[in-house]
Amino acid sequence: MLGPFTLLLSQNGLRTSAAATMARTKRKVSETIQQASAIPFRRCNGQLQFCLITSVKRGRWQFPKGIIDPGETYVETALKESLEEAGIRGNIVGQPIGSYRYRKWGTSLDVTVTLMEVTQEDACWDEIEVRERRWATAVEARELIDKPELLEMLEIAIETLGEDKRVEKPF
């Protein structure tokens, strides 16, 4: 379990602790931390695909997300984290599709979730050595993601983007 002194990768690639990040941003451990997440998507041969990344510690499939730094918007954070964690660039589409809350580092984190249409995929990125990246259809993404709150956000994304939710379309 990650604690407040667990080492994480910082923006510049150096290792830092979550406690140091909270100190740098003048946050108290008891304070709710705001995060932003992007659900990256593309259409390939008319089929909707989602970009998933693994978590650093457990290797669970998820979407890019990170702490909203002071002076930064949820849009800026979602785009920045997508580039750092997955090596993808794109545009935020519309308003946030939802949010969820979870606990980590002894505090609550509120995550604002947006859709990001991917326009570029880099071969190398900041966290390539600590995360896997893969594209998945809606059906595959449902099988790979195991957190209920992320599955709920995936379903909202699928509905919002107008994809057939239950079956793979034959080629």
C-alpha positions in Angstrom: 0.0 0.0 0.0 1.3 3.4 -0.9 2.0 5.7 2.1 2.8 9.3 2.2 6.5 8.6 1.8 6.3 6.2 -1.1 8.6 7.3 -4.0 6.9 8.3 -7.2 8.1 9.7 -10.5 8.0 13.5 -10.6 7.4 15.6 -13.7 11.1 15.9 -14.4 11.7 12.1 -14.1 13.3 12.4 -10.7 11.9 10.3 -7.9 9.9 12.2 -5.3 7.5 11.3 -2.5 3.8 12.0 -2.3 4.5 13.8 0.9 7.0 16.1 -0.9 4.4 16.7 -3.6 1.8 17.7 -1.0 4.3 19.9 0.8 5.3 21.6 -2.5 1.7 22.3 -3.3 1.0 23.3 0.4 -1.7 20.6 0.8 -2.5 19.0 4.1 -2.8 15.2 4.3 -6.3 15.6 5.6 -7.4 17.8 2.7 -9.2 16.4 -0.3 -6.9 16.4 -3.3 -8.3 17.3 -6.7 -7.2 15.1 -9.6 -8.0 15.0 -13.3 -8.2 12.0 -15.6 -8.5 11.6 -19.3 -10.2 8.7 -21.1 -8.1 8.7 -24.3 -9.9 7.4 -27.4 -9.5 7.1 -31.1 -11.5 5.5 -34.0 -9.6 2.9 -36.0 -11.3 1.6 -39.1 -14.6 3.0 -37.6 -14.1 1.2 -34.3 -13.8 3.0 -31.0 -10.6 2.2 -29.1 -9.4 3.4 -25.7 -5.8 3.9 -24.5 -5.1 2.1 -21.2 -2.0 2.3 -19.1 -0.9 0.2 -16.1 -0.5 1.5 -12.6 3.1 1.7 -11.4 2.8 -0.5 -8.3 0.2 -3.2 -9.2 0.1 -3.2 -13.0 -3.7 -2.7 -13.0 -5.2 -1.2 -16.2 -6.5 2.3 -15.9 -6.6 5.7 -17.6 -4.0 8.5 -17.1 -4.7 10.8 -14.1 -2.8 13.1 -11.7 -3.0 15.8 -9.1 -4.2 19.2 -10.3 -1.4 21.5 -9.3 -2.1 25.1 -8.1 -2.9 27.4 -11.0 -3.6 24.5 -13.3 -7.0 23.5 -14.8 -8.4 20.0 -15.0 -8.0 20.2 -18.8 -4.3 21.1 -18.5 -3.7 18.3 -15.9 -5.5 15.7 -18.0 -3.5 16.6 -21.1 -0.2 16.7 -19.1 -0.8 13.4 -17.4 -1.8 11.7 -20.7 1.5 12.8 -22.2 3.7 11.9 -19.1 2.0 8.6 -18.3 1.0 7.3 -21.8 2.9 9.3 -24.3 -0.2 10.5 -26.1 -1.4 14.0 -27.1 -4.8 15.2 -28.1 -7.8 17.4 -27.4 -10.3 17.3 -24.5 -13.8 16.8 -25.9 -16.7 18.6 -24.3 -17.3 19.0 -20.5 -16.3 16.4 -17.9 -18.3 13.2 -18.2 -18.2 12.4 -14.5 -16.1 12.1 -11.3 -15.3 9.7 -8.6 -13.6 9.6 -5.2 -11.1 7.2 -3.7 -8.7 7.1 -0.8 -4.9 7.1 -0.9 -2.1 8.5 1.2 -4.5 8.8 4.2 -6.7 11.3 2.4 -9.6 11.5 -0.2 -8.9 12.2 -3.8 -11.7 13.6 -6.1 -11.1 12.8 -9.8 -12.7 14.8 -12.6 -12.9 12.6 -15.7 -12.9 14.0 -19.3 -12.7 12.5 -22.8 -9.6 13.1 -24.9 -9.5 12.5 -28.6 -5.9 11.3 -29.3 -4.1 13.0 -32.2 -0.6 11.7 -31.7 1.1 8.8 -30.0 4.8 9.1 -29.1 7.1 6.1 -29.3 8.9 7.2 -26.1 7.5 9.0 -23.1 8.4 10.0 -19.5 7.0 6.9 -17.8 7.7 4.2 -20.5 9.9 2.2 -18.1 7.3 2.0 -15.4 4.0 1.7 -17.3 2.6 -0.4 -20.2 0.3 1.2 -22.7 -2.2 -0.5 -25.0 -5.2 0.2 -27.1 -8.3 -1.7 -26.4 -11.8 -1.9 -27.9 -14.8 -1.3 -25.6 -15.2 -5.0 -25.0 -11.5 -5.5 -24.3 -11.3 -2.5 -22.0 -14.2 -3.9 -19.9 -12.3 -7.1 -19.4 -9.0 -5.4 -18.5 -10.2 -2.7 -16.1 -11.1 -4.1 -12.7 -12.0 -0.9 -10.7 -15.8 -0.3 -10.6 -15.4 3.5 -10.7 -13.3 3.2 -13.8 -15.7 0.8 -15.4 -18.5 3.2 -14.7 -16.6 6.1 -16.4 -15.8 3.8 -19.4 -19.5 3.1 -19.8 -20.3 6.8 -19.8 -17.6 7.4 -22.4 -18.9 4.6 -24.6 -22.4 6.0 -24.4 -21.3 9.6 -25.0 -19.2 8.6 -28.0 -22.0 6.4 -29.4 -20.3 3.0 -29.6 -22.2 -0.3 -29.5 -21.7 -1.2 -25.8 -21.9 -5.0 -25.7 -20.5 -6.8 -28.8 -17.5 -6.6 -31.0 -18.4 -5.6 -34.6 -17.1 -8.0 -37.2 -14.6 -6.6 -39.8 
